[in-house]
Amino acid sequence: MTEHNWGAITPELADLSNNTFVYVYNHDLTSNAKIERTIRFILGRLLYYDIHLPEYHKHKIILDIRGQLVNNQTVDFITNEINQKYNQSNSLEIEFIK
């Protein structure tokens, strides 16, 4: 896998009491190509975060899809793909804001 240098980790929220870091993404999910690109982006970011965050951290990914016609099947697909491809899915929570 290509190594990325995305600079500093900038979560929207860091709850240090339980070592959880929250990230919010508002991506266009109106086509299969855009959905796949979002999944790749999130997976890449998670792997990058893992290198830079304290040990035993947890991630919470929030996808803001307000204003888009995204059905439950697509939500389930995105959630399943990320959980299956991310090697630490037990430390990951994914939420969608509709």
N, C-alpha and C positions, 0 to 999 in steps of 0.2 A: 504494500500500500504506500502511496505517496505520503511523505511527511509534510505536514503543513506548518506554517508559522503564522498563526492568526493573532499574534500579540497577546496582550493581557486578557485574562478571563473576566468577562463583564456580565455576571448574572443580574437579572432584574431584582432578585432578592436572595439573600444568604441568611438562612436560619442556622446560626452556629450552635444553637443548643442541641440540635439533632443532626448537624452536619449535612444539611440539605441546601442545594443550590437550585434556584428556579430560573428558567429561561422561557421567554415568550416569543413565539414566531407568528408572523402574519404573512403567510405565503399564499400566492395564487394557486389554487388546487383545481382549476377548471379543465384540466386535460390530464391524460395518463402520463404524458411526458413531464408535466409540472409536478405531479404527485411523486413520480420516481425521483425527480431532482430534489424535491423536499426531503424524501427519505434518505437519499445519499448525503445531503447536506447535514441533516440532523445526526446521522451516524458518524460522519466525519467530525462534527463538533464534539459529540460525546467522547470519542476517542481522544481528541485533543484535550478536552477538559480533564479526562482521567489522568493525564500526564502531569497536570499542573495543580490539581486540587489536593487537599489533605487526604490522608489515608481513610478508608471506610466512609467515603462521602456517598450521598444519594443525589440523584438528579430528579427534578420535576420539570417536564417539558409541557408547556401550554401552547396549543395551536389555536389562535384566534381566527375562526372561520366565519365570523359574523358578516353578513352581506353576500355570502357565497351559497350557492345551491350544492351543498355537499351532503350526500345521503349517508345513512348509517353503514351501508356496505363499504363505502370508501373510508369512513372513520375506522371501521374494524380492520380493513386492509392495511392502512397506515400503521395502526397500533400493532398488529400482528407482525408486519414486516420488520419494524424497528425492534420489537421484543425478540424476534427470532434471530436477527442479525447482530444485535448488541450482546456481547459476551457476559454482561453483568446485569441482565434484565431484572434480577431480583432487587437491584438498587435503583430502579427506574420507575417513575410514575408518569403516565401520559394523560393529559386532560385536553378536551376540546371545548372552546367557548363558542356556542352557537348563537 
